[in-house]
Structure formats: structure tokens, C-alpha cells
Amino acid sequence: MRGQVILSHGSDSGPDATKVSQLAALAESLGWRTQRPDYRADDARGHAGSVAPRIARLRATIEELDAPPLLVGSSMGAFVSGLVTLDVPVAGVLLLATPGAIPGYARAFDLAAGVPAAMIHGWRDEVCPLSAVYAFSASRRLPLLVLDDDHRLGASMDAIAAQFRLMLERQAGAA
């Protein structure tokens, strides 16, 4: 096995959501172990109320592992994946449709310095404005792929999978 990938779904979704399921299948086909935490009970607390419990759940999952994992997150999953890097070591992150902030939650999106990261966003994202993720990625000089898609990025799975495959190959080569 190459390593561990933890895939975090967005709000109003679940661990069997299309994006995380397809990316988990890709990782597994390349010899990676995957986990997809179920945040649905946390999400019942509302957007702002779900952030801290999601971070705690993700952190506990990471702390059970023998080595830092690669994190993949979509929307709220991306938001908490970034924030958890401030608390525990990770091998890298792939962030999809990342919100710059969650209304009612005190902290804006952040990511530990030096964590290998890539961001993917839709030009037509109606939930998370591109301007926030663009400003964040520019301030950190992070790779940002902007696709002609909306918040769900449903029409862009091939491009997302290609970027994820590159990230997995880089991680495997670095190990």
C-alpha cells in the first residue's frame, strides 16, 4: 500500500457522494487505502455549527493513522480539511469548491504553511465565490485550476481525477 487518503464530503452530502466515491476508487486502484468519514450527523447542526465537530472527527481519524494522510475535501469538506492541517501533520491536500468562510463561523479558511496543496474551483460556483479562493491561492502561490463548472463540479470529474492522479503520483514518488 502506498499510503492513506481521507476524503471529506460537503454539506448536504454523504460519504457515498459522487466526487469522493470516484476519487476513492481511483486512489484504491493505484494502491492507496481510503477512508470517507461520515459527517452527516455533524451537518445536522447547520453550517457554522458543523465545522468544529467535523474538524474533531477528521482530526481523530488522522490521529489513528501511522503516517500523515493525503486529504481530499469538497466544499465544507475542503474547508475543514484545510483547517485541520493547522493542528495535525498531513502529506498534502486537494481542495475542491473551497469556501473562503462559513457564515457564522469565527475563522476564515486557512491552511498550514508548507503543506503540498492544490485547489480546484468552478468559474460558475454559485455557493463559494471564486474571488475568495483565488485570493487565498494567490497569497500562498498555490496551484489553482478553475474549470467551466458550478459548485458541484459534476461536469469536471475527468479533469479532477487527472489532477488527483498527479498528486497521488507525486506523493508516491516522494515516499
C-alpha positions as a printed Julia matrix, in Angstrom:
175×3 Matrix{Float64}:
   0.0    0.0     0.0
   1.19   3.46   -0.87
  -0.46   5.45    1.91
  -3.74   6.74    3.22
  -6.23   9.16    1.63
  -9.08  10.67    3.65
 -11.89  12.09    1.53
 -14.31  14.55    3.14
 -17.72  15.2     1.6
 -19.54  18.51    1.52
 -22.65  19.59    3.41
 -25.96  18.13    2.27
 -23.99  15.16    1.01
 -22.53  11.96    2.4
 -19.56   9.59    2.23
 -21.03   7.92   -0.86
 -21.22  11.2    -2.81
 -20.16  11.06   -6.45
 -16.9   13.04   -6.24
 -15.48  11.4    -3.12
 -16.59   7.95   -4.29
 -14.96   8.31   -7.7
 -11.75   9.74   -6.25
 -11.62   6.99   -3.6
 -11.98   4.35   -6.34
  -9.13   5.98   -8.29
  -6.85   6.06   -5.24
  -7.64   2.44   -4.38
  -6.91   1.35   -7.97
  -3.44   2.88   -7.54
  -2.75   1.03   -4.27
  -3.83   3.64   -1.71
  -6.06   2.98    1.3
  -9.01   5.33    1.64
 -11.42   6.47    4.3
 -14.52   8.59    3.92
 -15.73   9.92    7.28
 -19.48  10.38    7.61
 -20.2   13.96    8.69
 -23.99  13.85    8.24
 -24.73  13.92   11.99
 -22.4   16.93   12.34
 -24.1   18.66    9.41
 -27.44  18.48   11.21
 -26.07  21.32   13.41
 -26.11  23.75   10.48
 -23.17  25.08    8.5
 -21.44  27.09   11.24
 -22.31  24.56   13.93
 -20.86  21.64   11.95
 -17.33  23.0    11.5
 -15.88  22.2    14.94
 -17.4   18.69   15.12
 -16.19  17.95   11.58
 -12.67  19.11   12.47
 -12.72  16.95   15.62
 -13.92  13.9    13.64
 -11.3   14.4    10.91
  -8.53  15.04   13.43
  -9.41  11.85   15.35
  -9.35   9.88   12.09
  -5.91  11.26   11.22
  -4.51  10.63   14.71
  -5.37   6.92   14.43
  -3.05   6.54   11.41
   0.63   5.54   11.38
   1.62   8.23    8.86
   0.26  11.6     7.7
  -2.5   11.11    5.12
  -3.37  12.94    1.94
  -6.64  14.84    2.41
  -9.27  15.49   -0.24
 -12.23  17.7     0.54
 -15.18  19.12   -1.32
 -16.84  22.38   -0.2
 -17.33  22.09    3.59
 -15.04  19.05    3.39
 -12.36  21.27    1.83
 -12.88  23.95    4.47
 -12.33  21.54    7.38
  -9.51  19.7     5.57
  -7.6   22.97    5.34
  -8.24  23.95    8.94
  -7.25  20.55   10.33
  -3.77  20.97    8.77
  -3.19  23.69   11.37
  -3.48  21.01   14.1
  -2.06  17.75   12.71
   0.52  16.8    10.06
  -0.78  15.79    6.64
   1.0   14.73    3.46
  -0.98  17.11    1.27
  -4.44  18.37    0.37
  -6.65  18.55   -2.7
  -9.38  21.12   -2.13
 -12.49  21.32   -4.31
 -15.0   24.2    -4.33
 -13.49  25.65   -1.16
 -15.44  28.29    0.77
 -13.37  31.24    1.92
 -15.51  31.47    5.04
 -18.57  29.87    6.61
 -21.18  32.45    7.64
 -21.47  32.43   11.42
 -18.17  30.61   11.97
 -15.44  32.79   13.51
 -12.46  31.62   11.41
 -11.86  32.06    7.71
 -10.41  29.27    5.61
  -6.73  28.58    6.29
  -4.07  26.01    5.58
  -0.78  25.24    7.33
   2.21  26.75    5.56
   4.29  24.28    3.6
   1.55  21.67    3.12
   1.54  20.5    -0.51
  -1.82  21.68   -1.83
  -3.85  22.11   -4.98
  -7.22  23.8    -5.38
  -9.92  23.25   -7.99
 -12.87  25.59   -8.39
 -15.67  26.34  -10.84
 -15.98  29.61  -12.72
 -19.74  29.45  -12.15
 -19.67  28.42   -8.47
 -22.86  29.95   -7.09
 -22.16  28.91   -3.47
 -18.47  29.72   -2.89
 -17.3   32.78   -4.8
 -14.18  32.26   -6.89
 -12.75  35.57   -5.64
 -12.12  34.2    -2.13
 -10.31  31.02   -3.25
  -8.41  32.98   -5.89
  -7.17  35.48   -3.29
  -6.17  32.68   -0.9
  -4.35  30.63   -3.54
  -2.6   33.76   -4.87
  -1.43  34.76   -1.38
   0.14  31.29   -0.92
   1.16  30.74   -4.55
  -0.86  27.51   -4.6
  -1.89  25.79   -7.81
  -5.49  26.7    -8.68
  -7.35  25.03  -11.54
 -10.51  26.93  -12.48
 -12.95  24.97  -14.61
 -16.08  25.91  -16.53
 -18.39  24.37  -13.97
 -20.6   25.21  -11.0
 -20.21  24.44   -7.29
 -20.8   20.71   -7.65
 -18.04  20.38  -10.29
 -20.08  17.5   -11.7
 -19.1   18.14  -15.31
 -15.4   18.18  -14.42
 -14.73  14.75  -12.92
 -12.24  13.79  -15.64
 -10.15  16.92  -15.02
 -10.4   16.5   -11.23
  -9.39  12.84  -11.49
  -6.4   13.76  -13.66
  -5.19  16.32  -11.1
  -5.74  13.86   -8.26
  -3.79  11.17  -10.11
  -0.87  13.61  -10.48
  -0.99  14.4    -6.76
  -1.02  10.69   -5.87
   1.91  10.01   -8.21
   3.91  12.88   -6.67
   3.16  11.61   -3.16
   4.16   8.06   -4.1
   7.41   9.35   -5.63
   8.21  11.39   -2.54
   7.78   8.43   -0.2
